[in-house]
């Protein structure tokens, strides 16, 4: 059984340096961040984030600017659709629905990302251990 | 003087002072002062963000704008809400992961340089001051009308209250005052909406119909605009949707929660509350137009700022008017409290502790500096508000949004997402955004009237691209000559930290393994 209190720091500790020396040595801690950035879990996280955030942002920006653009420069939204309510109002109300739906889509994805973050921590620690 | 209004006012003041007293015993250092020790829960922060965000411009301004102009006023509601998608998807979690007490902290987590921090602090102060002036001028106007006291007494009174809240209770008091305000504002808005809809058998379509019968079809349609007018609408909408993600008093709310998950949950809660509020704004606006009448609204205030209180009086007499006025007052103090914390953080934490003292101030000194700065900011805002009585409230808020979107947002986004970004890019971008947005307003019809050089009222369509361009060109020009490069935190660290929230010690102390 390995000692559960044993901490892996990095090469610094393997060289016999003590903890305080290590903490003053930023170059060593940088390695940990590089290692984290190279883990497969981090690549997976960033791929998943990009695949959601970029299309979602393009979509909501286009949907959002569609309203003032169409309203200001065309007559397309001037038709009455429900009673006296114009299409412009329907479009504006749809923006509320769009915001809430996208928020919850983001929330469900982001809650899964939290699990990937836990894997990044484990993989980084393992990589750190292997490199010693 | 309306005695019921006076009683409600006193009740709000007493409640907020009670909260401040309770918070003062928990406000023990710089961390509790600036970010409530990072211990606010997600749902609490969601309510507090709503209380921080829904300002006099939202409650009084939009109701009046819809009452007087119909559909055009609703752009503000849509833009102020959709802006939270930018906040949630792009900045809330990275900011929580990188920041400490201020927006400048997040920027300097990558570029630890005094000049970067100084420019970021300057932006925070400028944006917060424009925003605060709008709130104080608005608050002064309401109190003059309803309590029959002089404008200067009203402004000084609010300023003194602010100082007490912040100096004694810090962010803990601010958070709970904002939560109370959010509940009061939602209750007040809901009561007004029910009051209006009850006249139409709870059929909103009948309300829209009544508005068109009285004011014609134009009341529910987007107005016919020429090219300049159309561009102005687009320009306003750009600033609305991008501005929120650059407002310091909103961004620091994400530093009051323990982690990214709580930051995310707080945006979801806030988006629901804020969205439901804005969904009710047409009911308030058209209700006021129908039951108060446009002429009576304009007679009271040319910009329509009194439409919501006037509607309350028409529906429920002096008692309802008193309640709604107190809600408006609570709305304003909660927003101003958030602004004082943001601006005093820029003075005390950024300028004093880090730029002047180089980060070498004791906890006691930092706490002291924070409180002195809060007093200074309150007095400064009071003096400015006394001189700015004639300023249009909506114009000041729109200016704050434009500066936030032009000066803060580009640097924040590039800092998180662009590897090559450097200090010269950050400083150039932040200054370009600040100078161009304020400069364009100075030469716009808002200030110069007929002889304006810049034809639009809203600077965003020009100044926001300039802010991004400033960051980009500054980075390219600065490139190899950037001598500060050695002081950068490596981008890998920012990239991993912003996206995961992993802290230094977490990946150093993880998992036991045999020594090889």
Boltz contact constraints between the chains, C-beta under 6 A:
constraints:
  - contact:
      token1: [A, 2]
      token2: [B, 512]
      max_distance: 6.0
  - contact:
      token1: [A, 2]
      token2: [B, 514]
      max_distance: 6.0
  - contact:
      token1: [A, 4]
      token2: [B, 512]
      max_distance: 6.0
  - contact:
      token1: [A, 6]
      token2: [B, 512]
      max_distance: 6.0
  - contact:
      token1: [A, 7]
      token2: [B, 509]
      max_distance: 6.0
  - contact:
      token1: [A, 8]
      token2: [B, 513]
      max_distance: 6.0
  - contact:
      token1: [A, 9]
      token2: [B, 508]
      max_distance: 6.0
  - contact:
      token1: [A, 30]
      token2: [B, 490]
      max_distance: 6.0
  - contact:
      token1: [A, 32]
      token2: [B, 507]
      max_distance: 6.0
  - contact:
      token1: [A, 33]
      token2: [B, 492]
      max_distance: 6.0
  - contact:
      token1: [A, 33]
      token2: [B, 493]
      max_distance: 6.0
  - contact:
      token1: [A, 33]
      token2: [B, 496]
      max_distance: 6.0
  - contact:
      token1: [A, 34]
      token2: [B, 492]
      max_distance: 6.0
  - contact:
      token1: [A, 36]
      token2: [B, 496]
      max_distance: 6.0
  - contact:
      token1: [A, 36]
      token2: [B, 507]
      max_distance: 6.0
  - contact:
      token1: [A, 37]
      token2: [B, 492]
      max_distance: 6.0
  - contact:
      token1: [A, 37]
      token2: [B, 496]
      max_distance: 6.0
  - contact:
      token1: [A, 53]
      token2: [B, 89]
      max_distance: 6.0
  - contact:
      token1: [A, 57]
      token2: [B, 89]
      max_distance: 6.0
  - contact:
      token1: [A, 60]
      token2: [B, 85]
      max_distance: 6.0
  - contact:
      token1: [A, 64]
      token2: [B, 82]
      max_distance: 6.0
  - contact:
      token1: [A, 64]
      token2: [B, 241]
      max_distance: 6.0
  - contact:
      token1: [A, 68]
      token2: [B, 233]
      max_distance: 6.0
  - contact:
      token1: [A, 68]
      token2: [B, 234]
      max_distance: 6.0
  - contact:
      token1: [A, 68]
      token2: [B, 237]
      max_distance: 6.0
  - contact:
      token1: [A, 71]
      token2: [B, 222]
      max_distance: 6.0
  - contact:
      token1: [A, 72]
      token2: [B, 225]
      max_distance: 6.0
  - contact:
      token1: [A, 72]
      token2: [B, 230]
      max_distance: 6.0
  - contact:
      token1: [A, 72]
      token2: [B, 233]
      max_distance: 6.0
  - contact:
      token1: [A, 73]
      token2: [B, 230]
      max_distance: 6.0
  - contact:
      token1: [A, 78]
      token2: [B, 221]
      max_distance: 6.0
  - contact:
      token1: [A, 83]
      token2: [B, 205]
      max_distance: 6.0
  - contact:
      token1: [A, 84]
      token2: [B, 208]
      max_distance: 6.0
  - contact:
      token1: [A, 84]
      token2: [B, 209]
      max_distance: 6.0
  - contact:
      token1: [A, 84]
      token2: [B, 212]
      max_distance: 6.0
  - contact:
      token1: [A, 84]
      token2: [B, 220]
      max_distance: 6.0
  - contact:
      token1: [A, 85]
      token2: [B, 208]
      max_distance: 6.0
  - contact:
      token1: [A, 86]
      token2: [B, 220]
      max_distance: 6.0
  - contact:
      token1: [A, 86]
      token2: [B, 221]
      max_distance: 6.0
  - contact:
      token1: [A, 88]
      token2: [B, 71]
      max_distance: 6.0
  - contact:
      token1: [A, 88]
      token2: [B, 222]
      max_distance: 6.0
  - contact:
      token1: [A, 92]
      token2: [B, 74]
      max_distance: 6.0
  - contact:
      token1: [A, 92]
      token2: [B, 78]
      max_distance: 6.0
  - contact:
      token1: [A, 95]
      token2: [B, 78]
      max_distance: 6.0
  - contact:
      token1: [A, 95]
      token2: [B, 82]
      max_distance: 6.0
  - contact:
      token1: [A, 96]
      token2: [B, 275]
      max_distance: 6.0
  - contact:
      token1: [A, 96]
      token2: [B, 279]
      max_distance: 6.0
  - contact:
      token1: [A, 99]
      token2: [B, 81]
      max_distance: 6.0
  - contact:
      token1: [A, 99]
      token2: [B, 82]
      max_distance: 6.0
  - contact:
      token1: [A, 99]
      token2: [B, 85]
      max_distance: 6.0
  - contact:
      token1: [A, 102]
      token2: [B, 85]
      max_distance: 6.0
  - contact:
      token1: [A, 103]
      token2: [B, 268]
      max_distance: 6.0
  - contact:
      token1: [A, 103]
      token2: [B, 271]
      max_distance: 6.0
  - contact:
      token1: [A, 106]
      token2: [B, 88]
      max_distance: 6.0
  - contact:
      token1: [A, 107]
      token2: [B, 268]
      max_distance: 6.0
  - contact:
      token1: [A, 110]
      token2: [B, 264]
      max_distance: 6.0
  - contact:
      token1: [A, 117]
      token2: [B, 500]
      max_distance: 6.0
  - contact:
      token1: [A, 120]
      token2: [B, 500]
      max_distance: 6.0
  - contact:
      token1: [A, 121]
      token2: [B, 506]
      max_distance: 6.0
  - contact:
      token1: [A, 121]
      token2: [B, 507]
      max_distance: 6.0
  - contact:
      token1: [A, 121]
      token2: [B, 510]
      max_distance: 6.0
  - contact:
      token1: [A, 124]
      token2: [B, 507]
      max_distance: 6.0
  - contact:
      token1: [A, 125]
      token2: [B, 510]
      max_distance: 6.0
  - contact:
      token1: [A, 125]
      token2: [B, 511]
      max_distance: 6.0
  - contact:
      token1: [A, 129]
      token2: [B, 513]
      max_distance: 6.0
  - contact:
      token1: [A, 132]
      token2: [B, 516]
      max_distance: 6.0
